[in-house]
Each structure stands twice: as structure tokens, then as C-alpha cells.
Amino acid sequence: MVKHVILWTLKPEFTEEEKSAARAEAKRRLESLNGKLEGLVSLRVITDRLPTSTADMMLDSVFTDRDALAAYAVNPLHLGAAGYVRSVVASRACLDFEA
């Protein structure tokens, strides 16, 4: 299994209402990929965070293997969801590892 974890920080110019809407939309778009991509075991977006957090949301996903993660990266369904996320984030940090 391969874990793919991303932390995002939303654009600082967004109001709290805009950030809330962006988190909800990113969650909806990304989690809709569950059950649609071969090799994707699970995907969830965490948007409820504690005040001590330094990121606005997190992607926590599991793939069967490295090839499945590579296929996900170029899949048109993923690219559509990721395009929205890129439009609302200021920064991204990623960690991929075998679990």
C-alpha cells in the first residue's frame, strides 16, 4: 500500500466564509473520486481542524501501489478535482510513503 498525504493552506486573501466554502467544495470534488479510480483504496479530505493547526485541510489517501498513485496523478477525473484545489490554495506540502 502507498499513502499519499497532502496539506494545503488556502489563499490568505480569502475571508473565513470563502475559506469554508473552498474547503467544502474541495472535499466534495476529491472525495467523489472514491470508487471511480482503479487502485484507489480510500481517499478522504479532512477539513475540521483544531485551532493549533497550521494548514487549512488535508488529503489522506491510500493506493494499492506506486503504479496506482502514478495513474491517479494523470487521471482526468483527478485532474479536474485538482484543478479546482489549485485555484484556491496558496501552498501545498506532500508526503508519499509505503505503508
VENLIN-V590218 format. One record per pair of residues at least 24 apart in sequence whose ideal C-beta (glycine too) atoms are under 10 Angstrom apart, sorted by the first residue. I is the first residue (numbers start at 1). J is the second residue. Records with the same first field share a line. If there is no record, write none. Layout:
# VENLIN-V590218
I->J + J
This chain:
# VENLIN-V590218
1->41 + 42 + 62 + 63 + 64 + 65 + 68 + 97 + 98 + 99
2->39 + 41 + 61 + 62 + 63 + 64 + 65 + 66 + 67 + 68 + 69 + 70 + 72 + 96 + 97 + 98 + 99
3->41 + 60 + 61 + 62 + 63 + 69 + 95 + 96 + 97 + 98 + 99
4->40 + 43 + 59 + 60 + 61 + 62 + 63 + 68 + 69 + 72 + 73 + 94 + 95 + 96 + 97
5->58 + 59 + 60 + 61 + 62 + 93 + 94 + 95 + 96 + 97
6->30 + 45 + 55 + 57 + 58 + 59 + 60 + 61 + 82 + 85 + 89 + 92 + 93 + 94 + 95 + 96
7->46 + 53 + 54 + 55 + 56 + 57 + 58 + 59 + 89 + 91 + 92 + 93 + 94 + 95
8->45 + 55 + 56 + 57 + 58 + 59 + 85 + 86 + 88 + 89 + 90 + 91 + 92 + 93 + 94
9->53 + 54 + 55 + 56 + 57 + 89 + 90 + 91 + 92 + 93
10->55 + 56 + 57 + 85 + 88 + 89 + 90 + 91
11->56 + 87 + 88 + 89 + 90 + 91
12->90 + 91
13->90
14->56 + 88 + 90
18->88
19->47 + 56 + 57 + 88
20->47 + 56
21->88
22->47 + 56 + 57 + 84 + 85 + 87 + 88 + 89
23->47 + 48 + 49 + 56 + 57 + 88
24->57
25->81 + 84 + 85 + 88
26->56 + 57 + 59 + 81 + 82 + 84 + 85 + 87 + 88 + 89
27->57 + 59 + 85
28->81 + 84
29->77 + 78 + 80 + 81 + 82 + 83 + 84 + 85
30->57 + 59 + 61 + 78 + 81 + 82 + 84 + 85
31->59 + 61 + 81
32->77 + 80 + 81
33->61 + 72 + 75 + 77 + 78 + 80 + 81 + 82
34->61
36->75 + 77 + 78
37->63 + 68 + 71 + 72 + 75 + 77 + 78
38->63 + 64 + 67 + 68 + 71 + 72 + 75
39->63 + 64 + 65 + 66 + 67 + 68 + 69 + 70 + 71 + 72 + 75
40->64 + 68 + 69 + 71 + 72 + 75 + 77 + 78
41->68
43->72 + 78 + 81
45->81 + 85
55->89 + 91 + 92 + 93
56->88 + 89 + 90 + 91
57->85 + 88 + 89
58->93
59->85 + 92 + 94
61->96
62->99
63->96 + 99
65->98
66->96 + 98
69->96
